[in-house]
């Protein structure tokens, strides 16, 4: 996919983003960040810089949590695939044994 320019607005500041993502996705991310910033700054007690740092920490924490979960699920899927492979090997052994027994019964 070609890179596209997408203009976003964060706290009344416009930014031009060059991205491979769909414009709607980038705009949705910007809206989400604006909402987070609006919620943090609603009290009027913290600066934009402080709010941005808190957002960055929150998003970094979420990213790390999702990475940990993703790694866990990948490991579990790997275990399931190994179990499935063992089960298929056993099935094939039982099929061969079954065929042998059938031949012995027919002889």
C-alpha positions in Angstrom: 0.0 0.0 0.0 1.2 3.5 -0.8 1.9 6.0 1.9 -0.9 8.5 2.4 -0.9 11.9 4.0 -3.5 12.3 6.7 -4.1 15.5 8.6 -5.0 15.0 12.3 -5.7 17.5 15.0 -4.5 17.0 18.6 -5.7 19.6 21.1 -6.2 22.2 18.3 -2.8 21.6 16.8 -2.8 20.2 13.2 -0.3 17.5 12.2 0.3 16.0 8.8 0.9 12.2 9.1 2.5 10.1 6.4 1.1 6.5 6.9 0.5 3.1 5.4 -2.7 2.8 7.4 -6.1 3.7 6.3 -6.9 7.4 6.9 -10.0 6.4 9.0 -7.8 4.4 11.3 -5.4 7.2 11.9 -8.2 9.7 12.4 -9.8 7.3 14.9 -6.5 7.1 16.8 -6.3 10.8 16.9 -9.8 11.1 18.3 -9.0 8.5 20.9 -5.9 10.4 22.0 -7.9 13.7 22.1 -10.4 12.0 24.3 -7.7 10.8 26.7 -6.2 14.2 26.8 -9.5 15.9 27.3 -10.3 13.6 30.2 -7.0 14.1 31.9 -7.0 17.9 31.4 -10.7 18.4 32.4 -9.6 19.3 36.0 -7.4 22.1 34.7 -4.7 21.0 37.1 -2.2 19.5 34.7 -0.4 20.8 31.6 -0.7 19.4 28.1 2.9 18.0 28.4 2.0 16.3 31.6 -1.2 14.8 30.1 0.8 13.6 27.1 3.3 11.9 29.3 0.5 10.2 31.2 -1.1 9.1 27.9 2.2 7.8 26.7 2.8 5.8 29.9 -0.8 4.4 29.8 -0.5 3.4 26.1 3.0 1.9 26.7 1.6 -0.1 29.6 -1.3 -1.4 27.4 1.1 -2.2 24.6 3.3 -4.2 26.9 0.3 -6.0 28.4 -1.0 -6.9 24.9 2.4 -8.1 23.8 2.6 -10.4 26.9 -0.8 -11.8 26.2 0.0 -12.2 22.5 3.2 -14.1 23.4 1.2 -16.3 25.8 -1.4 -17.1 23.2 1.3 -17.9 20.6 2.9 -20.3 23.0 -0.5 -21.9 23.8 -1.3 -22.3 20.1 2.2 -23.9 19.6 1.4 -26.4 22.4 -2.0 -27.1 20.8 -0.4 -27.7 17.4 2.1 -30.1 19.0 -0.7 -31.9 20.7 -2.6 -32.1 17.4 0.4 -33.4 15.6 0.9 -36.1 18.3 -2.8 -37.0 18.0 -2.5 -37.3 14.2 0.6 -39.5 14.5 -1.3 -41.8 17.0 -4.3 -41.9 14.7 -2.1 -42.9 11.8 -0.5 -45.7 13.9 -4.0 -46.9 15.0 -5.1 -46.9 11.4 -2.1 -49.0 10.3 -2.7 -51.4 13.2 -6.4 -51.6 12.4 -5.6 -52.4 8.7 -3.2 -55.1 9.8 -5.8 -56.6 12.1 -8.4 -56.5 9.3 -6.0 -58.3 6.9 -5.2 -60.9 9.6 -9.0 -61.5 10.1 -9.6 -61.9 6.4 -6.8 -64.4 5.9 
